[in-house]
Amino acid sequence: MNAPFGPKRRLEIELDEELAARAEALGVNISRVAADAVAARVAETTPSLQERRDRAEAHARFSKAFIERYGGWGDEFSTL
């Protein structure tokens, strides 16, 4: 994944020593792999624009049905 990365922030991670040594011997950029993995996880857990629209529409339908059935919360005090 070639996510566009902005300013960097230093973090500390812990890896098994043998795994880290093997990765370094293979020329694996551990920081880049970790950043790509985190970016992928964030992307898969962030709702898409369509999912957010679907939720907003469902909320609007529920709110409309609720108000039709029970009225608005301030209707009894309204003078309009």
Backbone torsions as a table, in degrees:
resi	resn	phi	psi	omega
1	MET	NA	129.0	179.1
2	ASN	-107.7	68.7	-178.9
3	ALA	-72.8	144.1	176.9
4	PRO	-73.9	117.4	-178.3
5	PHE	-101.5	137.8	179.3
6	GLY	-94.9	-146.7	179.1
7	PRO	-56.9	146.1	-175.9
8	LYS	-93.9	152.6	175.5
9	ARG	-131.5	128.9	-177.7
10	ARG	-74.9	127.8	176.1
11	LEU	-128.0	158.5	178.2
12	GLU	-113.5	130.4	175.1
13	ILE	-124.1	158.0	177.9
14	GLU	-114.5	130.7	176.2
15	LEU	-127.5	151.9	172.5
16	ASP	-56.2	135.3	-176.6
17	GLU	-57.3	-42.8	-179.6
18	GLU	-64.6	-42.4	179.0
19	LEU	-62.7	-45.1	179.7
20	ALA	-61.5	-43.0	179.8
21	ALA	-63.7	-42.8	179.4
22	ARG	-65.3	-41.0	178.9
23	ALA	-63.4	-45.4	178.7
24	GLU	-62.2	-39.7	178.8
25	ALA	-63.2	-31.2	179.0
26	LEU	-86.4	-2.4	179.9
27	GLY	79.0	20.7	179.7
28	VAL	-73.5	129.6	175.3
29	ASN	-85.4	96.8	-173.8
30	ILE	-61.4	-39.4	179.5
31	SER	-61.7	-44.0	-178.7
32	ARG	-66.9	-41.8	178.9
33	VAL	-62.9	-43.1	179.3
34	ALA	-63.9	-44.0	-179.9
35	ALA	-62.7	-43.1	178.5
36	ASP	-63.2	-41.4	-179.3
37	ALA	-65.3	-42.1	178.9
38	VAL	-66.0	-42.5	178.9
39	ALA	-61.7	-40.5	178.9
40	ALA	-65.3	-42.2	-179.9
41	ARG	-65.2	-42.1	178.8
42	VAL	-63.4	-42.5	-179.4
43	ALA	-63.6	-37.7	-177.5
44	GLU	-77.9	-19.7	-179.7
45	THR	-101.2	-5.3	177.9
46	THR	-90.2	126.7	-179.7
47	PRO	-63.3	141.8	178.9
48	SER	-73.4	167.6	178.1
49	LEU	-59.2	-40.6	179.6
50	GLN	-64.9	-41.2	178.5
51	GLU	-63.6	-40.4	178.3
52	ARG	-65.4	-39.8	176.8
53	ARG	-64.3	-42.9	178.8
54	ASP	-60.3	-42.9	178.5
55	ARG	-64.7	-41.0	179.7
56	ALA	-64.0	-41.9	178.3
57	GLU	-65.2	-41.2	178.3
58	ALA	-63.6	-41.1	178.2
59	HIS	-63.9	-42.0	179.4
60	ALA	-63.6	-42.2	178.0
61	ARG	-62.7	-43.7	179.1
62	PHE	-63.0	-46.4	-179.2
63	SER	-60.8	-43.3	-179.9
64	LYS	-62.7	-45.4	179.7
65	ALA	-64.2	-39.1	179.6
66	PHE	-63.9	-46.3	-178.7
67	ILE	-66.7	-38.0	177.4
68	GLU	-63.2	-36.9	-177.4
69	ARG	-80.6	-44.8	-172.3
70	TYR	-110.4	-11.2	-176.0
71	GLY	84.6	170.5	179.3
72	GLY	-78.3	161.5	-175.0
73	TRP	-67.7	-23.2	-178.6
74	GLY	-111.5	9.9	-175.6
75	ASP	-58.6	-37.1	-177.0
76	GLU	-68.8	-20.0	-179.3
77	PHE	-101.7	-8.7	-174.3
78	SER	-73.3	139.1	175.0
79	THR	-107.5	7.9	-179.2
80	LEU	-88.5	NA	NA
